[in-house]
Amino acid sequence: MEEKSQVALFNEEVKRELADPAVGRALLATTFKGLTDVVMKQAILEGLIRGFTFKHFLQKDVYALPFGDTGYSLITSIDFARKRGARGGVNGTSKPVYEMAPDGKTIVSCDVTVFKKDGHPGGYTATVYFEEYFKAGRTKNGAYIKSMWELKPRTMIAKVAEMQALRKAAPEDLSGIYLAEEFDSHQVVPESRINKAPAQVEASGLKMGALKKDDKNKKGKGAAAVEAADEDAAPEGTIEA
């Protein structure tokens, strides 16, 4: 009997995990908001090939954001990226080093170096420029709401610099995976691409605020394991850039 390829096995896993339509609807309403069913399956398959598990998608350790007209990008949090980096041998990170403008207040750039035991004593350094990533807040109902880039500029740019350094140090674990902070979340997603899954999920009796996994209970068909809240949520009264 001919042995199946790894990709074929991953394809079978995607079909098996999404056999319950409620699971797919829940994922389209959270982890893959703005994507179509077909693109969601493609993103999950890519994630599996890159070493993630279906559980990672359910827990939103990795998710997908619409990018371009029909594409997507896999996104993770800096905390999970650190775990992946550690798996790839990263064992230390420097403090962020900021270059400031003459006014002493405006950030020009940020350097972060990560280290690993691989014979590269200088570590892996990434330099990122604030103006390339800064995102201003938005006006909503006549009021200006600051973005996290305005509230915590050092924290935000340091996360981007660290992620890029981690990607240099552990490309086999983090290549092709990004932080939301590395993308322009102000991009307009066409209405035609906004999936109507939330209403469908509510109609199915799956309240989005109650999709968090309860480790004390037996695992159901997957829908109850979906994490609805973002890991890096913005404080109340702000809009996360």
N, C-alpha and C positions, 0 to 999 in steps of 0.2 A: 504493500500500500504506500502510495507516494505521500511523503511528509509535506504538510502544509507550510507555506511561508509564514514568517512572523506577521507580515502585513495582513495576510488572509485571516490569521488568528485574531488580530486586533479588530478586523472588520466584523468578525463573528461576535466579538465581545461587545462592540458598539451596538449591534443588532439586538443582542441578548439584554443588555442593560436598558435599552430604550423600547423593549417589547411592550411595556406598559405605557400607553399614550399619555397618561397623567404625568409621568416622569419627564417626558419630552416637553410637555407644556410648562411644567414648573421650571425646567432649565431655561427655556426660552424667555421666561418672565424674569429671570434673575441672572444666572451666570452667562447667558448668551442673548441678553436683551438687544433687540435691533437686528438680529440675524435671522435668516430663514432656517427652516428645518434642515435643508440640505447642507448649508454652510456650517450649521452647528455640528452636524455629524463629521464634516471634514475637519473642523477644529478639534473635536474630540479625538479623531484618528491621529491627527498630527501630534496632539499632546501625548497620546499613548506611545507613539513612536519615539518621542523625546524623553520618555521615561516617567511620565506622570501616570497616575492611575485614575480610574473613573471616580474613585472616592475623592481625589483631589479636586475634581470639578464639582462634585456635590458639596464639598466643604468650602468651595470658592478659594482654595489655595492658588488655583489658576483658573482664569476665565478668559473670555474673548470680547474685544471691543470692535465695533464696525470700523473699517478703515478703507478709505477710497470708495468707489462706487459699488463694488461687489465683494470686497475683501474683508479681512479681519486681521487682528494681531492678538497673539496670546499675551496675557497680562498676569503678573503675579504681584505680591506684596514684597516689600524689602525684607520683612522678617522671614518669609518663606525662601526668598532668594539667598539669604544668609545660610539657611539650613542646607540648601542645595550646594552652595559654595563650600560649606564645611564637608559635605560628602565628597566634593572634588579636591579636598586637601587644604582648603583655606583655614588658617589657624590664627589670624590676627588682622586687625584693621586699624589704621592710623586715625588720629583726630582730623577732622576737616581743616584744611588750610585755606583761608579766604584771602583773595586779593581785593582790596577796597579802592574805590575811586577817591580822588583828592578830597572830596567832601567828608570822607570818613564814615559815610552812612550807606552809600550805594555799593552793592556787591558787584564786582566785575567778574570774578571767576572763583571756582572752588576746586581744590585738589584733594583726592582721597587715595590712599595706597592700601592695598590688601596684600597679605603675606601668606605664603604656603611653603611647606617643606619640599621643595623641588629643585634645590640648587640655584635658585634665583634670589639671592640675598637682598637685592634692591626692591623686591616686591613688584607689584603691578599697579601703576599709577594712572588715574584718569583725571583729566582736567576738563571741566565743563564751564561754559560761559552763561552767566545769568540771563542775559538779554535773549539768548536763544531758547530759553525754557519758560521765562516769566510769563504768567498769564494774569491779566488784570481781572478784577471782579466784574460783576454785571449789575445793570440797573433792573430792578424788579418792582413793579407797581409804584414807580416813581422814586424808590429808595435805592441807593447804591449799596450793594452787599459785597464786602471785601472777599477776595479769594484767599485760600491758604497761602498762596505765594506772597500776598501782601501782609498777612498776619504772622507767618513764620517763614520768612524768606531763606534764612540760613538752613533751617531744617529741610526745606523742600529741595534746595539745590544740592545739599549734602547727600540726600537720598539718591538723586540722579547720579552724582559723581561716584558714590559707593557702588551703585548697580553697574555702572560701566566698568569700574575696576574689577568687580566680581566676574563680569562677563569675560574680561581679559584673562583672569586667573583660572577660570573654570569654564571654558567655552563649550566643553562637551556636556555640561549640565545646564548652562544658561543661554547658550547661543539661540537667538530667535525668540527669547522671552524678554518682555519689557515691563517696566513700571508704568502705571497710568500717568505718572508725572512726566514721563518722557514724550507723551503725546498731547496734542492740542484737543482737549476735551470740549472745546467750544465749537468744534466742527459741526456743521448741520447735517443730521442724518435725514435723508428724504423720508417723507411720511410713508411712502410705499414700502420702506424697509422696516418700519416699526411694527413688530409682530403684535398681534392682538391677544397674545397668550394670557396676560393678567386676568382679563374678563373670563376667559375660558377656564382658567384655574379656579377662580372664585366660584364659578358655576359648578365646578366639580367638587366643591366643598373643601378645597385645599387652600386655606388661608395663608397668604404669603408670609405673614409675621409668625406663623407657627410651623415653619418648615425646618426648624433646627433639629438636628439629630439628638435623640435622647438615648444615651448609652445604657440606661437602665432597662430599656425595652428592646425587644427583638427587632432586628432590622426588617423593615417591611419591603415593599417593592422599590424603594429608593426615593420616593417623593418626600418622605418625612426627613430625609437626610440632607435636603437642600438648605444651605445657609443663606438666608435672605438678606442679611445686613452686610455691607461692605466692611472689610477689616479695618480700613483706614478711613472711617467716616469723619466728615467735617463736623466741627462743633456746631451746636444749634445757633442759627442766625447767620451762618456762613454758607458759601457755596464752594465745595471742593473743586479746585481747578483741575 
